Structures are given as C-alpha cells and as structure tokens.
Amino acid sequence: MPAIDNNDLTGTTRRKPKADVTEIGGHALSPSTLMMGYGYDPMLSEGSLKPPIFLTSTFAFESAAAGKRHFEGITGKRPGGAEGLVYSRFNGPNQEILEARLGVWERAEDALVFSSGMSAIATLLLAHVNMNDVIVHSGPLYAATETLIARILSRFGATYVDFPAEASREEMNAILAEAQAMAAKQGGKVAMVYLESPANPTNALVDVEAMRAAVDAAFAEDARPPIAIDNTFLGPLWSKPLAHGADIVLYSLTKYAGGHSDLVAGGVLGAKQWLGPIRMMRNTIGTICDPHTAWMLLRSLETVELRMTRAGENAEKVCAFLKDHPKVEGLGYLGFLDAGSQKDIFDRHCTGAGSTFSLFIKGGEAESFRFLDALKIAKLAVSLGGTETLASHPAAMTHLSVPDERKAALGITDNLVRVSIGIENSDDLIADFDQALAAV
Ligand SMILES: Cc1ncc(COP(=O)(O)O)c(C=O)c1O
C-alpha cells in the first residue's frame, strides 16, 4: 500500500494518485487512449484495475483539522473546492475520476457530473441567474430547458429573450442590446447567454464564434455573461465548443457519452471561474450523479469514440438512402447541408455530422405515425445517442408541451420524425427504413 500523504501543514489527508501520463516523449496522448485510465491510480485501490464502486454516504477524516479544512472548501470559505472526500452529496472517487476523464475531451479546466442532463442545466441556471436578471437563449431548446427558463425561473423574477439558432452576427448584436436594455430596466444584469447547438430537434447550428465576438463587443470583460452551450448532440467527439469561445459546455450524458440507453446523467465543463458557483449550488441541492452511474459512464467513455464513429458512418449511409426517397420531403442532416451560413458554421465548428437527424415524411402526423409504427429494427422511443437506432415524433412527444405557434415558428412540424442512428449493420437499417416508408 502506498504511504498516506499526511500533510500536517494544510491539514489535508487525501491519498494522492500518481501523476497521469498524458504524453510520451512530447507526443500528446489522445482522449480515446486517456479514457482507459486517466484520473485513476489502481495502487490506491488494492491494485484493482478498474475503480471499485465506492458505496458510502460519508468519508472518515484523518483529523478534526482536516475535516475543518475540507468544509472550508465545500462551503466556499476558501477558494478551490474540497481538497478531500467529505460526504457523497458533495463528491466521491467515482464521480471525481469521471469528471477528470470528461474534461479531457475539451481540455476543460474543470468538470462536474450530475444526476441528469436537466439537473446539470438547472444547477447551472440556479447558480448564475438572480432575480431581475435576463437570460439570452437560442431557440429551439430541448423542451424541458425551455420550460425551466420560461415558466420556472420566471416565477423567481428572471426573464429571457430568445433568438433563432441560425441568427447572424448582426441579429446577435441586436438581441444582446435588447437584453441589456431589459436588464437595465429591471435593475438586474444579463446573466447568461445559453445556446443549444445543434438544436433539438431541428439540428439548427448556432455560430458560437460569432456569439463570443458579439458578447465581447457588447460587455466589459469583468461584466461579461458566460456563454453556456448544450453540446449533447455532437459531443464529446464532433464538437468542442470551449475552443470556439463558449465558457461552459453542458451534456446530457444519458445520450452519446452513456451510449447504451441504460443510465441518466449530466455533465458541465469549463473554467473554474464559471464552475465554482455551480459546484457550490450542487453541494447545496445535491444534484451530483451517484457512484454506480459514474462507474457505468467510465465504462462507456472507453468506447465512446468507437461507438460515435460507427454511428456517424451508419447515419451517412442511411441518409444517403433517404435523401432522394419519394416518400421523404427533406432531411435535417448536418452531413448534407447546402452551401450557406449553416454549412459555414458546420465547417468551422464541427468535425462530424453526428448520427441524430430530422426526417421529414411527405404528409403529416398520420403518415409519420404510420412510418414509426412500421419500423422493425429501429425502436420507437425518445432519447438518442445509444447503440440502438431510435425514432420518435417530437411534436407529439418530447416537444408536446411547446405551444403550437412556437412549434410552427421553430420548424417542429407534424411530419418531423427524429432519428438517432445506432451501431447496427447499416444495410439492415436501410432495409428497415425502406419497408417502413413503403407502409406510409
Ligand atoms: C439536447 C438535450 N439537452 C438536455 C437533455 C436533458 O437530458 P436528461 O434527459 O439527461 O436530463 C436532453 C434530453 O433529451 C437533450 O436532448
């Protein structure tokens, strides 16, 4: 057993893992390699190659002084967070290893994991938004996120302005000016710019670089609101928004990161400056993910690149088949964008087209339902990013709560079927889509 690192000066007693190997002779290791062991030292756990699941509600302190020092970190009395394990509502070994590995994908300074994508989003907003503040957000957003901003935070005196995901730099300037005027009138501040790109379910892309330039031009650096972005559809492989000017990246880890449709979790990545208050809020309300889910995610991250690559290749083949099909009105697939501003954003921000797309069936709800009911391999279920192909009808399911006029404005039509392609054999998937379209 390694010696316990008793540091009497600071009062910390945490056994330190050995330093991670992140480069060999100047060659930087890729995230897919680091997913096998980064952030975990087997010698701290009896040599167990994989981390044990730490099923405990609390952690014993080496001394009362160590306990005091840890609580100073937990409560924010001392910056930098907890230096040791304290209580499972605050932190735990499985969650910390997962946070270390998740951060690798975007070279994030800090990462936090949550019990769901929505608890990550809620904790983020509760941490950064106060009464009379204004949130600027792109549209559409995942319906529960829209509900949270428009119907729940408004109960506590926060307001919002929204803009279409496809907005130009000029439109972004205008929306920020509108938000600043609203905030001044209300006696609050512009608390956050919240983006979702690609948007659920339309796949519309937001120009993150343009929004960062617009925010930098509109605000003094010390009064700048953070730009947060939901990267669930393309992350962590095909889009890395921190590199394009975002400050905080959000994930429903339930999707591609988990990847097997067997868990629910969320993640937040970014600089400590922005994540500090979110960590404090998570400590207070207890939205951290549980150790078992964290362990499952560590297992999933080992194959995330393999799974996403295969799903992306399959989606390209399936979309090539659907593109000119007589029963198909159109496709919202990022791999087939026509030249224009969306293609320009895609080329600058994304390294892959993903495997989730919108399929517009000729007809309306009845035709779309017939198609969905006829699928034999693809499962009729909401969610995305799993090993299996899923199809759903956003207007009647995930976005049912969105008012009809807003659905129409956002392009969430009755003939829109959302498809998430999995890792099955692509010829089998094409055969399934072919026979289901024949039933329309
Ligand atoms: C883009 C996006 N963000 C957030 C969420 C919420 O994630 P969760 O279901 O893990 O709470 C979802 C769920 O579908 C989503 O699609």
The ligand as an SDF file (V2000), in Angstrom:
LIG
                    3D

 16 16  0  0  0  0  0  0  0  0999 V2000
  -30.2110   18.4490  -26.1330 C   0  0  0  0  0  0  0  0  0  0  0  0
  -30.6440   17.8910  -24.8090 C   0  0  0  0  0  0  0  0  0  0  0  0
  -30.2930   18.5230  -23.6830 N   0  0  0  0  0  0  0  0  0  0  0  0
  -30.6650   18.0750  -22.4680 C   0  0  0  0  0  0  0  0  0  0  0  0
  -31.4570   16.9530  -22.3380 C   0  0  0  0  0  0  0  0  0  0  0  0
  -31.8680   16.5050  -20.9620 C   0  0  0  0  0  0  0  0  0  0  0  0
  -31.0880   15.4350  -20.5540 O   0  0  0  0  0  0  0  0  0  0  0  0
  -31.5770   14.3420  -19.4780 P   0  0  0  0  0  0  0  0  0  0  0  0
  -32.7160   13.5950  -20.0840 O   0  0  0  0  0  0  0  0  0  0  0  0
  -30.3380   13.5150  -19.2570 O   0  0  0  0  0  0  0  0  0  0  0  0
  -31.9870   15.0820  -18.2520 O   0  0  0  0  0  0  0  0  0  0  0  0
  -31.8300   16.2460  -23.4740 C   0  0  0  0  0  0  0  0  0  0  0  0
  -32.6610   15.0290  -23.3680 C   0  0  0  0  0  0  0  0  0  0  0  0
  -33.1520   14.5150  -24.3430 O   0  0  0  0  0  0  0  0  0  0  0  0
  -31.4190   16.7320  -24.7490 C   0  0  0  0  0  0  0  0  0  0  0  0
  -31.7760   16.1060  -25.8930 O   0  0  0  0  0  0  0  0  0  0  0  0
  1  2  1  0
  2  3  1  0
  2 15  2  0
  3  4  2  0
  4  5  1  0
  5  6  1  0
  5 12  2  0
  6  7  1  0
  7  8  1  0
  8  9  2  0
  8 10  1  0
  8 11  1  0
 12 13  1  0
 12 15  1  0
 13 14  2  0
 15 16  1  0
M  END
$$$$
